[in-house]
Amino acid sequence: MIDRRVKRNQHFVPQSYLRRFTIKGEQSLLWSFDKKVKGYLRNPSSVNRVCCEDYYYYQIDEQGGVNHILLEDAISDIERIGNDGINDLINMSSMPYAYLPIEKISNISFYIALMQTRGPTFRDAVNNLYGDMAVRALEATFEDKVLPEAPTALKELIDEMGLLNVVKPSILTTVSLMHMIESAKQISHSILKKQWTLLIACNGSEFITSDNPVIFYSEKHERDVGPAHHNAIYAFPFISKVMFTY
């Protein structure tokens, strides 16, 4: 039996979502576009191996222990509930109007918002910000002589090579988890206030998705518009034939 406590492969784009874009006739294979080489991979990729990282949702508890599955299990519940609501919308996509109870609308809103914040694009930005703060704090405390005096050998090394070439501060990537959840809550509230629209792909055309499936832009072409801004417009393909926008 597999010990779920040591589960490694954790997705930031749900497998259930990726399966909506698999190759026709396949349940788990899709074509992947490599951004670095700017071309499609020669062979199809499995949804099990794309849009994922090892221990992506790990947390540190108060005793210093590492938990790899607590947050992922909670996110899996969000995926399941949100996915059910999205299926309802897809089934109503051919109707002039779609109706869902407010509870399901709220679930879908948070599902979409979390899709925006759970990926590396968002989390890496937060982690990098904290990393920069750690560097500045180290430099300031060293220059102000707040830190205890370094041993002679270390001090000579710092004088010769520079502080940051000798002491390299690092942060735990867990620092972005709280921001991931809290930002998703704010974005979700913004989504709830919008008028939702479903777009159907033309015959012979299909929508595609990516490792950052939810995109946003300014309705009035304003600069510095964030995802929770009242003028932000979102686009999120539900499946290859149906896109959500508002």
N, C-alpha and C positions, 0 to 999 in steps of 0.2 A: 504494500500500500504506500502511495506517495505521501510524504509528510508535507502538508500544505504550509507549514510554518517556514519551509525553506523554498517555497515557490519563487522562481527567478523571473521568468518572462512575464512582464506586466505591460499592458497596452495603454497608450494615451489616446488612441482612437479605437473605439470598441470593435471587437471582431464581429459582433452582430451587425454593426453598421457597415463595416468593410464588405461583408457578404452581400450587401445590396448592390455591389459594383463588380461582382465576379464575372468571369468570362461566361458567356452563354453556354449552359449545359454543365457548368462546373459549380461546385458548392463552396470551394475554398481557395480557388486560384484566380488571380487577377494580374493584369499587366501593370508593371511598375515603371515609372519614369524616373530616371536617375538625374537629379538636378545638377550634379557635378559634371557629368559627361554630356548632359543635355540630350539624352536619348533614352528610348525604352530599353529595358534589360532584354537580353536575348531569350530568356526563358521566363515563364510566368512565376509569380511569387505566391506563397501561401499566406493567407491572412494571419496565420499563427506567427509569422516571422517578420511582419512589417509593422511600422508604427508602434514599436514597443522597445523597452529598455529593461535591463536587469534591475530588479529591486527598485523600480521607479517610485513606488509609494511607501518606501520604508519610513518608519518613525522611530524616534528615541523616546523611551518612557522615562519616568522620573527616577528610576533606579539605574538608568544608563543602558538598559537592555534595548535590543533592536527588534521591532515587530514589522514583518514584511507584508502581512496580509490584512491587518485590521482595517486600514483605510481602503485598500483595494476591494475588500468585501462590501464595504459601505457604498463605494462607487458602483459596484456591480448591481446593487439594488436600485440605484438611481438609473442606471442604464436599462434595467429590465422594465421599470415603471415608465420611464420616458419612451422607451421603444414601443410599448403597448399603445401609448397615445399617438405616436407617429404612425403606427400601422392603421389606426382609425382614420387619421387624416388622409393617408394614402388611399384608403378604400373609398373615401368621399371626394377624391380629387376630380372626378368627372362631373360632380354636381355643381350647380350654380353657387351654392353656399354650403359651408360645412359647419356643423355645430358640435361642440364638445362641452361638457360641464367644466366649471371653473377649476376644479381640482386637477383634471387632466391637462388643461391649458397651463396651469402652474407647473405641473410636472414636466411638460414639454419645454417650457421656458427655461427652467433650471438645467435641463438636459443640454439644451443648445448653448446656454451661457457657460456651463462647465466645459463643454467641448472647446470653447474659445480659450479658456484659461488653463486647462490641464496639460496642454502640449508643451514641448520644449521652447517654442517661440516665446511664450509668456513666462514660464518658470525660469528659463535661463536668464531672461532680462532681470527678473527679481533677484536671482542668485548673484548675478554680476554686480547689481547695485549694492548688495550687502558686502560682496567682496571688495568693491572700491571703498566702501565705508571702513572696512577692516584695515585696509592699507593706509588710509588717511589717519585713522586712529593710532595705528602703530607708529607712523612717522611723527605725529604730534606728540605722543607720549615719550618717544625717544628724544626728540629735540628739546622738550621741556624738562628732560631728566626726571620724569615721573617714575620710570621703571628702575628697579634696583640696578646698581652698577654692574655692568657685564664683566665676566672674568677677563683677565688680560688677553688671553689668546683670542677670545671671541671679539673683544674690542679692537684688537689689531686687525683681525679679519674684516670687520665692518669698515674700519677706516680705509683699508686697502681696496675692498670690493664694492662697498656701498651697502647700506642697511638691507634693502630689498633683494639683494643678490645673496645675502647670507641667511636672512630670516624671511621665510615665505609664508605669509598668513593664508589660511584657507578656511572655508566655511562648510558647514553641512548643508546639503541641498534641501534638507527638511525645512529650511527657513522660508521657502517659497510656498509651502503647503497651505499655511494659514491664508496667505494672500490669494492663492488659487481659489479657495472656498469663498472667502469674503468678497472678492471681486466678482465671482460668479453670481453671488446673491444680488449685488448691485445691478449687474447686467440683466439678470433675470427680471428684476422689477421694471427695468426700462422696456424689455421685450413685451411685458404684459400690457403696457400702455399703448402699444403700436397696433395698427390695423394689419392683420396678417393676410398674406396673399400666397396662393399656390400657383406656380408657373409650370405649364406642361411643355415638354420638349417637342419641337416640330418633328414630323415624320422624317425618319432618316437621320435624326440628330439625337444625341444623348448628353446628359450632364456628366461631368467627371468630378472626382473628389481628390483630396490630398491629405498629407499628414497634418495640415491645418485646415480642416474642412469648412470652418465658418469664417467668412470674410465680411468686412464692413467698410463703408465709405460714407462720406458726408453728402447728405441730400442737397445741400446748398454749396457744395465745393469749398467748404471752409477748411482751413488748416487747423491742426492740433485738436481734432475731434476724436474723443475716445469712444470705446465700444458702448459705454452707458450714456453717451450724450443723446439729448432728445432729437438731434438732427442726424443721428447715425442710422444708416440703412444696412440691414444684414442680408446676406445671401447664403443659403445652406441647402445643398442638394440632399433631399431625403433618399431618393433612389435615382437611377440613371434617367428616369423619365419625369420625375417630379422634383421641383425645387421650391423651398420655402423662402419667402422674402417678406420684409415689412418696412 
